[in-house]
Amino acid sequence: MRRTTFAFIFACCTLALVAQDVIKVNFKGSKPTISDFAWAYLSDYEYDENGDDCLDEARAGVKQAWSIYRKGGALGEGEKLNVDSKNGYAIYEHRSEYESVENVFQAEMCYWNESDGKHKLFAYNVKCFTNGRYSPGQFDGLLFYRYNNATKKMTYYEMPGFDASLRTEDDAYITYSLPRTGKDIVVTYWYDNGTKRQKTLKWNGRRFNR
């Protein structure tokens, strides 16, 4: 099952992440942590006509690893899950190597406290690499949810100041790096000739400035 999952993850086809509109966030204490946001997102899914959940292969793999982490178990070979509760950041990574080709799948999650004191912004970001270069995967993409402190629900949020597209008009691929420290998102543009450039999206307490 795990081998099949990651075969799908590294398929070279770009597809936008599918998001549910509203997700309830359950937590203990006075406020949710990155673990609460992550588990709420990973656990939210619909069922098909056969009663099976409709998680995509990548998200299902991350959910499986997170479930093992929650139970205190050991992850599989090549897998790592780093949860930084203090900085509100988490990253799951799976590395595999075959005939000197290294494939890396990453799923990042983090959240920001909004300046109004009533909302938080949660992000889920997937990207794949082959031998250190971006290698577009089937489930790559960046999406956002806006959490309401009063309702304890987060709602899909399409564009917090920028369009999280994965391709430019001049055919460069785009990846995003969420902040483990600081507040800003780093955008990397990957060109076919091997060059790349970066820019920073600045968090202003509500949205990102391009």
Salt bridges, closest charged atoms under 4 A:
GLU79 OE2 - ARG2 NH1 2.50
ASP84 OD2 - ARG180 NE 2.86
GLU93 OE2 - LYS80 NZ 3.96
GLU93 OE2 - ARG95 NE 2.76
GLU102 OE2 - ARG95 NH1 3.14
GLU108 OE1 - LYS127 NZ 3.76
GLU114 OE1 - ARG146 NH2 2.74
GLU114 OE1 - ARG206 NE 3.86
ASP116 OD2 - HIS119 ND1 2.74
ASP116 OD2 - ARG146 NH2 3.77
ASP184 OD2 - LYS202 NZ 3.36
